[in-house]
Amino acid sequence: MTLSLADTLKPAHPSLAWRVVGDEVILVDPTQADTVVRVFNTVGGAIWLQLDGTRDLATVAEIVAATYEAPLADIQADVLAFAETLTAKGVLVPA
């Protein structure tokens, strides 16, 4: 699935659980045949925390870029790659 910055995504299942631990986000996905644990680095965690189905990916990128004082174009590319990877794995779905 090819996403655009206009897309809005949310976690695919209400049973997904995550916690912020230090500067990482740990996600537990019990919907898989074997429970999957994913660890997102600082920027990945910041992106994940914004993907609640109320913001499009452009807004998510703007928030993360402002938070880390990073170039918006770089963060937009990161947000799209992150979202496409997790959508392909069934972790994120369109809102």
PDB file of N, CA, C and O in Angstrom:
ATOM      1  N   MET A   1       0.848  -1.182   0.000  1.00  0.00           N
ATOM      2  CA  MET A   1       0.000   0.000   0.000  1.00  0.00           C
ATOM      3  C   MET A   1       0.885   1.233   0.000  1.00  0.00           C
ATOM      4  O   MET A   1       1.786   1.371   0.828  1.00  0.00           O
ATOM      5  N   THR A   2       0.617   2.116  -0.933  1.00  0.00           N
ATOM      6  CA  THR A   2       1.358   3.368  -0.992  1.00  0.00           C
ATOM      7  C   THR A   2       0.552   4.438  -0.252  1.00  0.00           C
ATOM      8  O   THR A   2      -0.615   4.689  -0.553  1.00  0.00           O
ATOM      9  N   LEU A   3       1.203   5.045   0.705  1.00  0.00           N
ATOM     10  CA  LEU A   3       0.546   6.075   1.516  1.00  0.00           C
ATOM     11  C   LEU A   3       0.981   7.458   1.063  1.00  0.00           C
ATOM     12  O   LEU A   3       2.013   7.618   0.411  1.00  0.00           O
ATOM     13  N   SER A   4       0.184   8.450   1.415  1.00  0.00           N
ATOM     14  CA  SER A   4       0.554   9.841   1.184  1.00  0.00           C
ATOM     15  C   SER A   4       0.456  10.585   2.515  1.00  0.00           C
ATOM     16  O   SER A   4      -0.085  10.069   3.493  1.00  0.00           O
ATOM     17  N   LEU A   5       0.981  11.783   2.530  1.00  0.00           N
ATOM     18  CA  LEU A   5       0.938  12.585   3.749  1.00  0.00           C
ATOM     19  C   LEU A   5      -0.488  12.984   4.116  1.00  0.00           C
ATOM     20  O   LEU A   5      -0.725  13.439   5.235  1.00  0.00           O
ATOM     21  N   ALA A   6      -1.428  12.826   3.214  1.00  0.00           N
ATOM     22  CA  ALA A   6      -2.826  13.151   3.501  1.00  0.00           C
ATOM     23  C   ALA A   6      -3.551  12.025   4.232  1.00  0.00           C
ATOM     24  O   ALA A   6      -4.663  12.224   4.721  1.00  0.00           O
ATOM     25  N   ASP A   7      -2.933  10.840   4.314  1.00  0.00           N
ATOM     26  CA  ASP A   7      -3.568   9.698   4.970  1.00  0.00           C
ATOM     27  C   ASP A   7      -3.558   9.840   6.487  1.00  0.00           C
ATOM     28  O   ASP A   7      -2.652  10.435   7.071  1.00  0.00           O
ATOM     29  N   THR A   8      -4.587   9.279   7.103  1.00  0.00           N
ATOM     30  CA  THR A   8      -4.716   9.236   8.560  1.00  0.00           C
ATOM     31  C   THR A   8      -4.776   7.778   8.967  1.00  0.00           C
ATOM     32  O   THR A   8      -5.573   7.013   8.424  1.00  0.00           O
ATOM     33  N   LEU A   9      -3.935   7.383   9.924  1.00  0.00           N
ATOM     34  CA  LEU A   9      -3.842   5.991  10.353  1.00  0.00           C
ATOM     35  C   LEU A   9      -4.079   5.859  11.846  1.00  0.00           C
ATOM     36  O   LEU A   9      -3.971   6.821  12.606  1.00  0.00           O
ATOM     37  N   LYS A  10      -4.405   4.637  12.240  1.00  0.00           N
ATOM     38  CA  LYS A  10      -4.592   4.319  13.656  1.00  0.00           C
ATOM     39  C   LYS A  10      -4.129   2.893  13.892  1.00  0.00           C
ATOM     40  O   LYS A  10      -3.992   2.127  12.938  1.00  0.00           O
ATOM     41  N   PRO A  11      -3.887   2.520  15.146  1.00  0.00           N
ATOM     42  CA  PRO A  11      -3.542   1.130  15.443  1.00  0.00           C
ATOM     43  C   PRO A  11      -4.646   0.194  14.949  1.00  0.00           C
ATOM     44  O   PRO A  11      -5.832   0.506  15.054  1.00  0.00           O
ATOM     45  N   ALA A  12      -4.242  -0.945  14.414  1.00  0.00           N
ATOM     46  CA  ALA A  12      -5.184  -1.872  13.790  1.00  0.00           C
ATOM     47  C   ALA A  12      -6.079  -2.595  14.783  1.00  0.00           C
ATOM     48  O   ALA A  12      -7.217  -2.934  14.458  1.00  0.00           O
ATOM     49  N   HIS A  13      -5.582  -2.833  15.986  1.00  0.00           N
ATOM     50  CA  HIS A  13      -6.324  -3.635  16.946  1.00  0.00           C
ATOM     51  C   HIS A  13      -6.328  -2.961  18.317  1.00  0.00           C
ATOM     52  O   HIS A  13      -5.309  -2.420  18.745  1.00  0.00           O
ATOM     53  N   PRO A  14      -7.457  -2.993  18.998  1.00  0.00           N
ATOM     54  CA  PRO A  14      -7.489  -2.414  20.350  1.00  0.00           C
ATOM     55  C   PRO A  14      -6.640  -3.204  21.340  1.00  0.00           C
ATOM     56  O   PRO A  14      -6.339  -2.716  22.429  1.00  0.00           O
ATOM     57  N   SER A  15      -6.252  -4.427  20.965  1.00  0.00           N
ATOM     58  CA  SER A  15      -5.444  -5.243  21.881  1.00  0.00           C
ATOM     59  C   SER A  15      -3.950  -4.919  21.801  1.00  0.00           C
ATOM     60  O   SER A  15      -3.163  -5.457  22.580  1.00  0.00           O
ATOM     61  N   LEU A  16      -3.548  -4.046  20.868  1.00  0.00           N
ATOM     62  CA  LEU A  16      -2.146  -3.619  20.834  1.00  0.00           C
ATOM     63  C   LEU A  16      -1.846  -2.841  22.109  1.00  0.00           C
ATOM     64  O   LEU A  16      -2.629  -1.985  22.520  1.00  0.00           O
ATOM     65  N   ALA A  17      -0.738  -3.135  22.717  1.00  0.00           N
ATOM     66  CA  ALA A  17      -0.363  -2.440  23.952  1.00  0.00           C
ATOM     67  C   ALA A  17       1.019  -1.823  23.759  1.00  0.00           C
ATOM     68  O   ALA A  17       1.897  -2.426  23.141  1.00  0.00           O
ATOM     69  N   TRP A  18       1.203  -0.626  24.290  1.00  0.00           N
ATOM     70  CA  TRP A  18       2.511   0.010  24.204  1.00  0.00           C
ATOM     71  C   TRP A  18       2.780   0.828  25.445  1.00  0.00           C
ATOM     72  O   TRP A  18       1.874   1.282  26.144  1.00  0.00           O
ATOM     73  N   ARG A  19       4.065   0.996  25.686  1.00  0.00           N
ATOM     74  CA  ARG A  19       4.534   1.787  26.821  1.00  0.00           C
ATOM     75  C   ARG A  19       5.756   2.577  26.390  1.00  0.00           C
ATOM     76  O   ARG A  19       6.555   2.128  25.569  1.00  0.00           O
ATOM     77  N   VAL A  20       5.879   3.756  26.960  1.00  0.00           N
ATOM     78  CA  VAL A  20       7.084   4.547  26.777  1.00  0.00           C
ATOM     79  C   VAL A  20       8.052   4.121  27.876  1.00  0.00           C
ATOM     80  O   VAL A  20       7.732   4.180  29.063  1.00  0.00           O
ATOM     81  N   VAL A  21       9.228   3.697  27.463  1.00  0.00           N
ATOM     82  CA  VAL A  21      10.269   3.278  28.403  1.00  0.00           C
ATOM     83  C   VAL A  21      11.528   4.057  28.044  1.00  0.00           C
ATOM     84  O   VAL A  21      12.155   3.812  27.013  1.00  0.00           O
ATOM     85  N   GLY A  22      11.880   4.987  28.902  1.00  0.00           N
ATOM     86  CA  GLY A  22      13.012   5.859  28.589  1.00  0.00           C
ATOM     87  C   GLY A  22      12.673   6.685  27.372  1.00  0.00           C
ATOM     88  O   GLY A  22      11.674   7.405  27.371  1.00  0.00           O
ATOM     89  N   ASP A  23      13.488   6.596  26.329  1.00  0.00           N
ATOM     90  CA  ASP A  23      13.197   7.344  25.104  1.00  0.00           C
ATOM     91  C   ASP A  23      12.750   6.426  23.972  1.00  0.00           C
ATOM     92  O   ASP A  23      12.826   6.801  22.802  1.00  0.00           O
ATOM     93  N   GLU A  24      12.285   5.230  24.312  1.00  0.00           N
ATOM     94  CA  GLU A  24      11.781   4.276  23.331  1.00  0.00           C
ATOM     95  C   GLU A  24      10.310   3.954  23.620  1.00  0.00           C
ATOM     96  O   GLU A  24       9.817   4.155  24.730  1.00  0.00           O
ATOM     97  N   VAL A  25       9.637   3.455  22.600  1.00  0.00           N
ATOM     98  CA  VAL A  25       8.285   2.948  22.756  1.00  0.00           C
ATOM     99  C   VAL A  25       8.342   1.452  22.479  1.00  0.00           C
ATOM    100  O   VAL A  25       8.864   1.019  21.452  1.00  0.00           O
ATOM    101  N   ILE A  26       7.806   0.678  23.396  1.00  0.00           N
ATOM    102  CA  ILE A  26       7.742  -0.780  23.236  1.00  0.00           C
ATOM    103  C   ILE A  26       6.295  -1.141  22.938  1.00  0.00           C
ATOM    104  O   ILE A  26       5.387  -0.815  23.702  1.00  0.00           O
ATOM    105  N   LEU A  27       6.098  -1.818  21.814  1.00  0.00           N
ATOM    106  CA  LEU A  27       4.766  -2.209  21.345  1.00  0.00           C
ATOM    107  C   LEU A  27       4.657  -3.727  21.417  1.00  0.00           C
ATOM    108  O   LEU A  27       5.536  -4.445  20.940  1.00  0.00           O
ATOM    109  N   VAL A  28       3.585  -4.204  22.011  1.00  0.00           N
ATOM    110  CA  VAL A  28       3.306  -5.640  22.084  1.00  0.00           C
ATOM    111  C   VAL A  28       2.077  -5.906  21.234  1.00  0.00           C
ATOM    112  O   VAL A  28       1.017  -5.320  21.452  1.00  0.00           O
ATOM    113  N   ASP A  29       2.231  -6.800  20.260  1.00  0.00           N
ATOM    114  CA  ASP A  29       1.150  -7.136  19.344  1.00  0.00           C
ATOM    115  C   ASP A  29       0.732  -8.583  19.568  1.00  0.00           C
ATOM    116  O   ASP A  29       1.337  -9.494  19.002  1.00  0.00           O
ATOM    117  N   PRO A  30      -0.302  -8.809  20.391  1.00  0.00           N
ATOM    118  CA  PRO A  30      -0.731 -10.175  20.678  1.00  0.00           C
ATOM    119  C   PRO A  30      -1.639 -10.758  19.592  1.00  0.00           C
ATOM    120  O   PRO A  30      -2.126 -11.879  19.734  1.00  0.00           O
ATOM    121  N   THR A  31      -1.869 -10.007  18.511  1.00  0.00           N
ATOM    122  CA  THR A  31      -2.766 -10.497  17.462  1.00  0.00           C
ATOM    123  C   THR A  31      -2.067 -11.456  16.505  1.00  0.00           C
ATOM    124  O   THR A  31      -2.733 -12.138  15.727  1.00  0.00           O
ATOM    125  N   GLN A  32      -0.757 -11.521  16.546  1.00  0.00           N
ATOM    126  CA  GLN A  32       0.003 -12.417  15.678  1.00  0.00           C
ATOM    127  C   GLN A  32      -0.026 -13.838  16.256  1.00  0.00           C
ATOM    128  O   GLN A  32      -0.353 -14.036  17.427  1.00  0.00           O
ATOM    129  N   ALA A  33       0.322 -14.824  15.417  1.00  0.00           N
ATOM    130  CA  ALA A  33       0.347 -16.216  15.884  1.00  0.00           C
ATOM    131  C   ALA A  33       1.249 -16.345  17.116  1.00  0.00           C
ATOM    132  O   ALA A  33       0.894 -17.012  18.089  1.00  0.00           O
ATOM    133  N   ASP A  34       2.393 -15.714  17.063  1.00  0.00           N
ATOM    134  CA  ASP A  34       3.278 -15.595  18.220  1.00  0.00           C
ATOM    135  C   ASP A  34       3.316 -14.111  18.559  1.00  0.00           C
ATOM    136  O   ASP A  34       3.517 -13.282  17.671  1.00  0.00           O
ATOM    137  N   THR A  35       3.131 -13.770  19.805  1.00  0.00           N
ATOM    138  CA  THR A  35       3.124 -12.362  20.202  1.00  0.00           C
ATOM    139  C   THR A  35       4.401 -11.691  19.708  1.00  0.00           C
ATOM    140  O   THR A  35       5.503 -12.208  19.893  1.00  0.00           O
ATOM    141  N   VAL A  36       4.236 -10.535  19.078  1.00  0.00           N
ATOM    142  CA  VAL A  36       5.359  -9.789  18.516  1.00  0.00           C
ATOM    143  C   VAL A  36       5.609  -8.565  19.384  1.00  0.00           C
ATOM    144  O   VAL A  36       4.680  -7.848  19.756  1.00  0.00           O
ATOM    145  N   VAL A  37       6.875  -8.337  19.700  1.00  0.00           N
ATOM    146  CA  VAL A  37       7.283  -7.149  20.438  1.00  0.00           C
ATOM    147  C   VAL A  37       8.129  -6.293  19.502  1.00  0.00           C
ATOM    148  O   VAL A  37       9.089  -6.774  18.900  1.00  0.00           O
ATOM    149  N   ARG A  38       7.767  -5.044  19.391  1.00  0.00           N
ATOM    150  CA  ARG A  38       8.532  -4.109  18.558  1.00  0.00           C
ATOM    151  C   ARG A  38       9.043  -2.988  19.460  1.00  0.00           C
ATOM    152  O   ARG A  38       8.338  -2.527  20.358  1.00  0.00           O
ATOM    153  N   VAL A  39      10.261  -2.564  19.210  1.00  0.00           N
ATOM    154  CA  VAL A  39      10.846  -1.463  19.968  1.00  0.00           C
ATOM    155  C   VAL A  39      11.146  -0.339  18.981  1.00  0.00           C
ATOM    156  O   VAL A  39      11.904  -0.518  18.027  1.00  0.00           O
ATOM    157  N   PHE A  40      10.544   0.814  19.224  1.00  0.00           N
ATOM    158  CA  PHE A  40      10.748   1.976  18.372  1.00  0.00           C
ATOM    159  C   PHE A  40      11.733   2.922  19.033  1.00  0.00           C
ATOM    160  O   PHE A  40      11.631   3.193  20.230  1.00  0.00           O
ATOM    161  N   ASN A  41      12.690   3.428  18.256  1.00  0.00           N
ATOM    162  CA  ASN A  41      13.636   4.400  18.791  1.00  0.00           C
ATOM    163  C   ASN A  41      12.914   5.717  19.092  1.00  0.00           C
ATOM    164  O   ASN A  41      11.690   5.792  18.986  1.00  0.00           O
ATOM    165  N   THR A  42      13.644   6.717  19.456  1.00  0.00           N
ATOM    166  CA  THR A  42      13.059   7.984  19.879  1.00  0.00           C
ATOM    167  C   THR A  42      12.123   8.574  18.821  1.00  0.00           C
ATOM    168  O   THR A  42      10.983   8.927  19.123  1.00  0.00           O
ATOM    169  N   VAL A  43      12.602   8.677  17.599  1.00  0.00           N
ATOM    170  CA  VAL A  43      11.780   9.281  16.546  1.00  0.00           C
ATOM    171  C   VAL A  43      10.629   8.351  16.173  1.00  0.00           C
ATOM    172  O   VAL A  43       9.502   8.812  15.996  1.00  0.00           O
ATOM    173  N   GLY A  44      10.891   7.060  16.052  1.00  0.00           N
ATOM    174  CA  GLY A  44       9.814   6.105  15.758  1.00  0.00           C
ATOM    175  C   GLY A  44       8.743   6.139  16.835  1.00  0.00           C
ATOM    176  O   GLY A  44       7.551   6.082  16.534  1.00  0.00           O
ATOM    177  N   GLY A  45       9.162   6.231  18.079  1.00  0.00           N
ATOM    178  CA  GLY A  45       8.202   6.324  19.182  1.00  0.00           C
ATOM    179  C   GLY A  45       7.385   7.595  19.116  1.00  0.00           C
ATOM    180  O   GLY A  45       6.182   7.582  19.375  1.00  0.00           O
ATOM    181  N   ALA A  46       8.041   8.702  18.766  1.00  0.00           N
ATOM    182  CA  ALA A  46       7.324   9.978  18.643  1.00  0.00           C
ATOM    183  C   ALA A  46       6.290   9.903  17.523  1.00  0.00           C
ATOM    184  O   ALA A  46       5.189  10.437  17.655  1.00  0.00           O
ATOM    185  N   ILE A  47       6.639   9.248  16.433  1.00  0.00           N
ATOM    186  CA  ILE A  47       5.683   9.065  15.337  1.00  0.00           C
ATOM    187  C   ILE A  47       4.531   8.191  15.812  1.00  0.00           C
ATOM    188  O   ILE A  47       3.366   8.548  15.635  1.00  0.00           O
ATOM    189  N   TRP A  48       4.850   7.043  16.416  1.00  0.00           N
ATOM    190  CA  TRP A  48       3.808   6.118  16.886  1.00  0.00           C
ATOM    191  C   TRP A  48       2.792   6.814  17.793  1.00  0.00           C
ATOM    192  O   TRP A  48       1.586   6.620  17.644  1.00  0.00           O
ATOM    193  N   LEU A  49       3.275   7.612  18.716  1.00  0.00           N
ATOM    194  CA  LEU A  49       2.392   8.263  19.682  1.00  0.00           C
ATOM    195  C   LEU A  49       1.434   9.262  19.035  1.00  0.00           C
ATOM    196  O   LEU A  49       0.426   9.624  19.642  1.00  0.00           O
ATOM    197  N   GLN A  50       1.727   9.708  17.827  1.00  0.00           N
ATOM    198  CA  GLN A  50       0.850  10.642  17.124  1.00  0.00           C
ATOM    199  C   GLN A  50      -0.185   9.945  16.239  1.00  0.00           C
ATOM    200  O   GLN A  50      -1.138  10.579  15.784  1.00  0.00           O
ATOM    201  N   LEU A  51      -0.002   8.647  15.992  1.00  0.00           N
ATOM    202  CA  LEU A  51      -0.869   7.913  15.059  1.00  0.00           C
ATOM    203  C   LEU A  51      -2.091   7.352  15.781  1.00  0.00           C
ATOM    204  O   LEU A  51      -2.189   6.151  16.031  1.00  0.00           O
ATOM    205  N   ASP A  52      -3.014   8.246  16.110  1.00  0.00           N
ATOM    206  CA  ASP A  52      -4.203   7.838  16.861  1.00  0.00           C
ATOM    207  C   ASP A  52      -5.478   7.936  16.037  1.00  0.00           C
ATOM    208  O   ASP A  52      -6.577   7.793  16.572  1.00  0.00           O
ATOM    209  N   GLY A  53      -5.336   8.180  14.738  1.00  0.00           N
ATOM    210  CA  GLY A  53      -6.502   8.260  13.875  1.00  0.00           C
ATOM    211  C   GLY A  53      -7.112   9.642  13.766  1.00  0.00           C
ATOM    212  O   GLY A  53      -8.119   9.816  13.080  1.00  0.00           O
ATOM    213  N   THR A  54      -6.526  10.633  14.429  1.00  0.00           N
ATOM    214  CA  THR A  54      -7.078  11.990  14.370  1.00  0.00           C
ATOM    215  C   THR A  54      -6.212  12.950  13.563  1.00  0.00           C
ATOM    216  O   THR A  54      -6.662  14.044  13.224  1.00  0.00           O
ATOM    217  N   ARG A  55      -4.979  12.560  13.250  1.00  0.00           N
ATOM    218  CA  ARG A  55      -4.054  13.439  12.529  1.00  0.00           C
ATOM    219  C   ARG A  55      -3.625  12.767  11.228  1.00  0.00           C
ATOM    220  O   ARG A  55      -3.386  11.560  11.191  1.00  0.00           O
ATOM    221  N   ASP A  56      -3.530  13.564  10.159  1.00  0.00           N
ATOM    222  CA  ASP A  56      -2.970  12.994   8.938  1.00  0.00           C
ATOM    223  C   ASP A  56      -1.447  12.921   9.093  1.00  0.00           C
ATOM    224  O   ASP A  56      -0.872  13.504  10.012  1.00  0.00           O
ATOM    225  N   LEU A  57      -0.817  12.197   8.181  1.00  0.00           N
ATOM    226  CA  LEU A  57       0.628  11.991   8.299  1.00  0.00           C
ATOM    227  C   LEU A  57       1.408  13.288   8.148  1.00  0.00           C
ATOM    228  O   LEU A  57       2.493  13.420   8.713  1.00  0.00           O
ATOM    229  N   ALA A  58       0.875  14.254   7.393  1.00  0.00           N
ATOM    230  CA  ALA A  58       1.540  15.558   7.279  1.00  0.00           C
ATOM    231  C   ALA A  58       1.602  16.253   8.633  1.00  0.00           C
ATOM    232  O   ALA A  58       2.630  16.825   8.994  1.00  0.00           O
ATOM    233  N   THR A  59       0.517  16.206   9.373  1.00  0.00           N
ATOM    234  CA  THR A  59       0.482  16.827  10.702  1.00  0.00           C
ATOM    235  C   THR A  59       1.417  16.101  11.658  1.00  0.00           C
ATOM    236  O   THR A  59       2.117  16.733  12.449  1.00  0.00           O
ATOM    237  N   VAL A  60       1.429  14.777  11.584  1.00  0.00           N
ATOM    238  CA  VAL A  60       2.351  13.998  12.412  1.00  0.00           C
ATOM    239  C   VAL A  60       3.786  14.434  12.125  1.00  0.00           C
ATOM    240  O   VAL A  60       4.567  14.655  13.051  1.00  0.00           O
ATOM    241  N   ALA A  61       4.129  14.556  10.858  1.00  0.00           N
ATOM    242  CA  ALA A  61       5.492  14.968  10.488  1.00  0.00           C
ATOM    243  C   ALA A  61       5.811  16.362  11.012  1.00  0.00           C
ATOM    244  O   ALA A  61       6.918  16.601  11.494  1.00  0.00           O
ATOM    245  N   GLU A  62       4.861  17.280  10.927  1.00  0.00           N
ATOM    246  CA  GLU A  62       5.083  18.639  11.422  1.00  0.00           C
ATOM    247  C   GLU A  62       5.334  18.645  12.924  1.00  0.00           C
ATOM    248  O   GLU A  62       6.210  19.363  13.407  1.00  0.00           O
ATOM    249  N   ILE A  63       4.569  17.847  13.664  1.00  0.00           N
ATOM    250  CA  ILE A  63       4.733  17.777  15.122  1.00  0.00           C
ATOM    251  C   ILE A  63       6.102  17.213  15.479  1.00  0.00           C
ATOM    252  O   ILE A  63       6.809  17.761  16.325  1.00  0.00           O
ATOM    253  N   VAL A  64       6.468  16.118  14.832  1.00  0.00           N
ATOM    254  CA  VAL A  64       7.754  15.474  15.143  1.00  0.00           C
ATOM    255  C   VAL A  64       8.919  16.367  14.718  1.00  0.00           C
ATOM    256  O   VAL A  64       9.901  16.484  15.451  1.00  0.00           O
ATOM    257  N   ALA A  65       8.825  16.996  13.553  1.00  0.00           N
ATOM    258  CA  ALA A  65       9.893  17.899  13.096  1.00  0.00           C
ATOM    259  C   ALA A  65      10.078  19.058  14.061  1.00  0.00           C
ATOM    260  O   ALA A  65      11.206  19.442  14.369  1.00  0.00           O
ATOM    261  N   ALA A  66       8.970  19.615  14.539  1.00  0.00           N
ATOM    262  CA  ALA A  66       9.060  20.725  15.493  1.00  0.00           C
ATOM    263  C   ALA A  66       9.639  20.264  16.822  1.00  0.00           C
ATOM    264  O   ALA A  66      10.442  20.969  17.433  1.00  0.00           O
ATOM    265  N   THR A  67       9.234  19.086  17.266  1.00  0.00           N
ATOM    266  CA  THR A  67       9.722  18.555  18.544  1.00  0.00           C
ATOM    267  C   THR A  67      11.234  18.366  18.526  1.00  0.00           C
ATOM    268  O   THR A  67      11.916  18.685  19.499  1.00  0.00           O
ATOM    269  N   TYR A  68      11.755  17.845  17.415  1.00  0.00           N
ATOM    270  CA  TYR A  68      13.186  17.523  17.336  1.00  0.00           C
ATOM    271  C   TYR A  68      13.981  18.550  16.543  1.00  0.00           C
ATOM    272  O   TYR A  68      15.169  18.356  16.284  1.00  0.00           O
ATOM    273  N   GLU A  69      13.326  19.649  16.154  1.00  0.00           N
ATOM    274  CA  GLU A  69      13.980  20.694  15.383  1.00  0.00           C
ATOM    275  C   GLU A  69      14.738  20.092  14.203  1.00  0.00           C
ATOM    276  O   GLU A  69      15.907  20.395  13.967  1.00  0.00           O
ATOM    277  N   ALA A  70      14.036  19.234  13.472  1.00  0.00           N
ATOM    278  CA  ALA A  70      14.613  18.531  12.333  1.00  0.00           C
ATOM    279  C   ALA A  70      13.985  19.047  11.044  1.00  0.00           C
ATOM    280  O   ALA A  70      12.879  19.586  11.066  1.00  0.00           O
ATOM    281  N   PRO A  71      14.681  18.887   9.921  1.00  0.00           N
ATOM    282  CA  PRO A  71      14.120  19.331   8.646  1.00  0.00           C
ATOM    283  C   PRO A  71      12.814  18.595   8.332  1.00  0.00           C
ATOM    284  O   PRO A  71      12.753  17.367   8.402  1.00  0.00           O
ATOM    285  N   LEU A  72      11.784  19.347   7.990  1.00  0.00           N
ATOM    286  CA  LEU A  72      10.471  18.761   7.748  1.00  0.00           C
ATOM    287  C   LEU A  72      10.510  17.709   6.645  1.00  0.00           C
ATOM    288  O   LEU A  72       9.881  16.660   6.783  1.00  0.00           O
ATOM    289  N   ALA A  73      11.222  17.956   5.567  1.00  0.00           N
ATOM    290  CA  ALA A  73      11.269  16.991   4.458  1.00  0.00           C
ATOM    291  C   ALA A  73      11.844  15.649   4.917  1.00  0.00           C
ATOM    292  O   ALA A  73      11.369  14.594   4.499  1.00  0.00           O
ATOM    293  N   ASP A  74      12.857  15.688   5.770  1.00  0.00           N
ATOM    294  CA  ASP A  74      13.446  14.438   6.285  1.00  0.00           C
ATOM    295  C   ASP A  74      12.436  13.678   7.139  1.00  0.00           C
ATOM    296  O   ASP A  74      12.288  12.463   7.012  1.00  0.00           O
ATOM    297  N   ILE A  75      11.747  14.406   8.006  1.00  0.00           N
ATOM    298  CA  ILE A  75      10.766  13.765   8.894  1.00  0.00           C
ATOM    299  C   ILE A  75       9.573  13.251   8.091  1.00  0.00           C
ATOM    300  O   ILE A  75       9.041  12.185   8.401  1.00  0.00           O
ATOM    301  N   GLN A  76       9.148  13.982   7.075  1.00  0.00           N
ATOM    302  CA  GLN A  76       8.051  13.488   6.229  1.00  0.00           C
ATOM    303  C   GLN A  76       8.418  12.139   5.612  1.00  0.00           C
ATOM    304  O   GLN A  76       7.600  11.220   5.584  1.00  0.00           O
ATOM    305  N   ALA A  77       9.644  12.026   5.122  1.00  0.00           N
ATOM    306  CA  ALA A  77      10.093  10.753   4.542  1.00  0.00           C
ATOM    307  C   ALA A  77      10.120   9.655   5.601  1.00  0.00           C
ATOM    308  O   ALA A  77       9.724   8.521   5.331  1.00  0.00           O
ATOM    309  N   ASP A  78      10.585   9.985   6.801  1.00  0.00           N
ATOM    310  CA  ASP A  78      10.618   9.016   7.903  1.00  0.00           C
ATOM    311  C   ASP A  78       9.214   8.564   8.283  1.00  0.00           C
ATOM    312  O   ASP A  78       8.974   7.375   8.495  1.00  0.00           O
ATOM    313  N   VAL A  79       8.288   9.514   8.370  1.00  0.00           N
ATOM    314  CA  VAL A  79       6.905   9.197   8.742  1.00  0.00           C
ATOM    315  C   VAL A  79       6.279   8.281   7.699  1.00  0.00           C
ATOM    316  O   VAL A  79       5.631   7.295   8.049  1.00  0.00           O
ATOM    317  N   LEU A  80       6.463   8.594   6.435  1.00  0.00           N
ATOM    318  CA  LEU A  80       5.900   7.744   5.382  1.00  0.00           C
ATOM    319  C   LEU A  80       6.486   6.343   5.415  1.00  0.00           C
ATOM    320  O   LEU A  80       5.749   5.364   5.307  1.00  0.00           O
ATOM    321  N   ALA A  81       7.799   6.232   5.562  1.00  0.00           N
ATOM    322  CA  ALA A  81       8.438   4.907   5.607  1.00  0.00           C
ATOM    323  C   ALA A  81       7.948   4.113   6.812  1.00  0.00           C
ATOM    324  O   ALA A  81       7.625   2.932   6.687  1.00  0.00           O
ATOM    325  N   PHE A  82       7.890   4.751   7.971  1.00  0.00           N
ATOM    326  CA  PHE A  82       7.418   4.110   9.201  1.00  0.00           C
ATOM    327  C   PHE A  82       5.979   3.623   9.015  1.00  0.00           C
ATOM    328  O   PHE A  82       5.662   2.475   9.328  1.00  0.00           O
ATOM    329  N   ALA A  83       5.112   4.501   8.502  1.00  0.00           N
ATOM    330  CA  ALA A  83       3.700   4.164   8.329  1.00  0.00           C
ATOM    331  C   ALA A  83       3.519   3.051   7.300  1.00  0.00           C
ATOM    332  O   ALA A  83       2.702   2.153   7.507  1.00  0.00           O
ATOM    333  N   GLU A  84       4.251   3.092   6.215  1.00  0.00           N
ATOM    334  CA  GLU A  84       4.123   2.051   5.198  1.00  0.00           C
ATOM    335  C   GLU A  84       4.576   0.700   5.729  1.00  0.00           C
ATOM    336  O   GLU A  84       3.949  -0.321   5.445  1.00  0.00           O
ATOM    337  N   THR A  85       5.656   0.684   6.495  1.00  0.00           N
ATOM    338  CA  THR A  85       6.144  -0.569   7.068  1.00  0.00           C
ATOM    339  C   THR A  85       5.112  -1.166   8.023  1.00  0.00           C
ATOM    340  O   THR A  85       4.807  -2.355   7.939  1.00  0.00           O
ATOM    341  N   LEU A  86       4.575  -0.352   8.927  1.00  0.00           N
ATOM    342  CA  LEU A  86       3.621  -0.873   9.911  1.00  0.00           C
ATOM    343  C   LEU A  86       2.259  -1.180   9.296  1.00  0.00           C
ATOM    344  O   LEU A  86       1.543  -2.051   9.791  1.00  0.00           O
ATOM    345  N   THR A  87       1.893  -0.481   8.229  1.00  0.00           N
ATOM    346  CA  THR A  87       0.652  -0.808   7.520  1.00  0.00           C
ATOM    347  C   THR A  87       0.801  -2.165   6.841  1.00  0.00           C
ATOM    348  O   THR A  87      -0.106  -2.995   6.897  1.00  0.00           O
ATOM    349  N   ALA A  88       1.948  -2.389   6.198  1.00  0.00           N
ATOM    350  CA  ALA A  88       2.205  -3.665   5.520  1.00  0.00           C
ATOM    351  C   ALA A  88       2.197  -4.834   6.516  1.00  0.00           C
ATOM    352  O   ALA A  88       1.819  -5.949   6.155  1.00  0.00           O
ATOM    353  N   LYS A  89       2.609  -4.587   7.757  1.00  0.00           N
ATOM    354  CA  LYS A  89       2.635  -5.631   8.779  1.00  0.00           C
ATOM    355  C   LYS A  89       1.285  -5.778   9.499  1.00  0.00           C
ATOM    356  O   LYS A  89       1.132  -6.634  10.371  1.00  0.00           O
ATOM    357  N   GLY A  90       0.311  -4.939   9.129  1.00  0.00           N
ATOM    358  CA  GLY A  90      -1.015  -5.023   9.734  1.00  0.00           C
ATOM    359  C   GLY A  90      -1.133  -4.375  11.096  1.00  0.00           C
ATOM    360  O   GLY A  90      -2.108  -4.613  11.810  1.00  0.00           O
ATOM    361  N   VAL A  91      -0.163  -3.562  11.471  1.00  0.00           N
ATOM    362  CA  VAL A  91      -0.181  -2.895  12.772  1.00  0.00           C
ATOM    363  C   VAL A  91      -0.979  -1.598  12.720  1.00  0.00           C
ATOM    364  O   VAL A  91      -1.623  -1.217  13.697  1.00  0.00           O
ATOM    365  N   LEU A  92      -0.931  -0.920  11.570  1.00  0.00           N
ATOM    366  CA  LEU A  92      -1.680   0.315  11.356  1.00  0.00           C
ATOM    367  C   LEU A  92      -2.705   0.104  10.248  1.00  0.00           C
ATOM    368  O   LEU A  92      -2.473  -0.665   9.315  1.00  0.00           O
ATOM    369  N   VAL A  93      -3.831   0.786  10.355  1.00  0.00           N
ATOM    370  CA  VAL A  93      -4.879   0.741   9.343  1.00  0.00           C
ATOM    371  C   VAL A  93      -5.395   2.158   9.118  1.00  0.00           C
ATOM    372  O   VAL A  93      -5.219   3.027   9.972  1.00  0.00           O
ATOM    373  N   PRO A  94      -6.038   2.397   7.961  1.00  0.00           N
ATOM    374  CA  PRO A  94      -6.640   3.709   7.746  1.00  0.00           C
ATOM    375  C   PRO A  94      -7.681   4.023   8.809  1.00  0.00           C
ATOM    376  O   PRO A  94      -8.421   3.145   9.253  1.00  0.00           O
ATOM    377  N   ALA A  95      -7.727   5.277   9.208  1.00  0.00           N
ATOM    378  CA  ALA A  95      -8.701   5.696  10.231  1.00  0.00           C
ATOM    379  C   ALA A  95     -10.048   5.928   9.604  1.00  0.00           C
ATOM    380  O   ALA A  95     -10.999   6.286  10.299  1.00  0.00           O
TER     381      ALA A  95
END
